Amino acid sequence: MKSQHYTFELTSNLSDLKALNEHLVAFGGNIGMTDLCISEVNICLDELFTNIVLYGFNDDLEHKIKFSLKVEDNLLITIMEDDGVPFNPLKKKAVKLPENVDDAQIGGLGIHITKELVDKISYERKGDLNILTIKKSIPINENLSQ
């Protein structure tokens, strides 16, 4: 498969979650990602985007969150950039998973779920930007990617 690249920006508003999903579905469909893979990546990006919007800014201004999606040799590389407060989700203490649903507490599982669904996740602070990179091996529907 040849390299594919796609970028877009969203505002720091939860109403942009629908647009995030639409961008991912369009990109995934264009390159032939399976529906399951699109759903898994959507869960991760939804979780990360929501965390940025809810906890990433110390003001009420509108901020831009940039997404870059690139496929190289069946590896989806997604880079998210925001100008929020420095936050490395990889340093967040691992949550203890509940023994049953009744014991589950709200919050804290999004980063854990993301780590489970992707092959690699990395963070860097560059100037005033948080840069989060996730990599996921993706099965490609060969009938669509030709």
Secondary structure in CASP SS format (residue, H / E / C, confidence):
PFRMAT SS
TARGET T0000
AUTHOR 0000-0000-0000
METHOD secondary structure of the structure
MODEL  1
M C 1.00
K C 1.00
S C 1.00
Q E 1.00
H E 1.00
Y E 1.00
T E 1.00
F E 1.00
E E 1.00
L E 1.00
T E 1.00
S C 1.00
N C 1.00
L H 1.00
S H 1.00
D H 1.00
L H 1.00
K H 1.00
A H 1.00
L H 1.00
N H 1.00
E H 1.00
H H 1.00
L H 1.00
V H 1.00
A H 1.00
F H 1.00
G H 1.00
G H 1.00
N H 1.00
I H 1.00
G C 1.00
M E 1.00
T C 1.00
D H 1.00
L H 1.00
C H 1.00
I H 1.00
S H 1.00
E H 1.00
V H 1.00
N H 1.00
I H 1.00
C H 1.00
L H 1.00
D H 1.00
E H 1.00
L H 1.00
F H 1.00
T H 1.00
N H 1.00
I H 1.00
V H 1.00
L H 1.00
Y H 1.00
G C 1.00
F C 1.00
N C 1.00
D C 1.00
D C 1.00
L C 1.00
E C 1.00
H C 1.00
K E 1.00
I E 1.00
K E 1.00
F E 1.00
S E 1.00
L E 1.00
K E 1.00
V E 1.00
E E 1.00
D C 1.00
N C 1.00
L E 1.00
L E 1.00
I E 1.00
T E 1.00
I E 1.00
M E 1.00
E E 1.00
D E 1.00
D C 1.00
G C 1.00
V C 1.00
P C 1.00
F C 1.00
N C 1.00
P H 1.00
L H 1.00
K H 1.00
K C 1.00
K C 1.00
A C 1.00
V C 1.00
K C 1.00
L C 1.00
P C 1.00
E C 1.00
N C 1.00
V H 1.00
D H 1.00
D H 1.00
A C 1.00
Q C 1.00
I C 1.00
G C 1.00
G C 1.00
L C 1.00
G H 1.00
I H 1.00
H H 1.00
I H 1.00
T H 1.00
K H 1.00
E H 1.00
L H 1.00
V C 1.00
D C 1.00
K E 1.00
I E 1.00
S E 1.00
Y E 1.00
E E 1.00
R E 1.00
K E 1.00
G C 1.00
D C 1.00
L E 1.00
N E 1.00
I E 1.00
L E 1.00
T E 1.00
I E 1.00
K E 1.00
K E 1.00
S E 1.00
I C 1.00
P C 1.00
I E 1.00
N C 1.00
E C 1.00
N C 1.00
L C 1.00
S C 1.00
Q C 1.00
END
